[in-house]
Amino acid sequence: MFNQNVTALYFGKLNNDKEQLITNIQTLKEKMVKLGYNPGEVDYLLARYGINSKMEELDYEVLKIVEKKIVEHLNFARQCMNIR
């Protein structure tokens, strides 16, 4: 019984973390569009990072990597805009 409760708590937390991560990625996508990217460009970029399916179907670890890559891309784009 104890192990079942611990497992349920762990996976519940993991699901909450995954949901938060998906929300973060959606917010980053919106920031990219506000920065001037076409929504199709954002989708293409995500496909390059491995999101060809629904984010809910991806592992937490994959989503974490994608989030990091998008943040890096946004930071690079902001630096380029500041150069002008």
C-alpha positions, 0 to 999 in steps of 0.5 A: 500500500505504501509503495502504491501511494508513493508511486501515485504521488511521484507520477502525480507530481511528474504529471503536474510538472509536465503540464507546467512544462507544456504551459511554459513551452506554449508561453515561449511560443507566444513570445516568439510570435510577439518577437516577430516570428510567423506562427508557421516558423515557430511550428517548424522550429519545434518540429526541428527540436523533435515535436512532431506530435502532441506535446502531451505524448512526449516524455518529460525529459524531451520537453525539458530539452525542447524548452531549453532549446526554445529559450536559447533560440529566443535569447539569440533572437533578442541579441540579434535584435539588439545589434541593430 
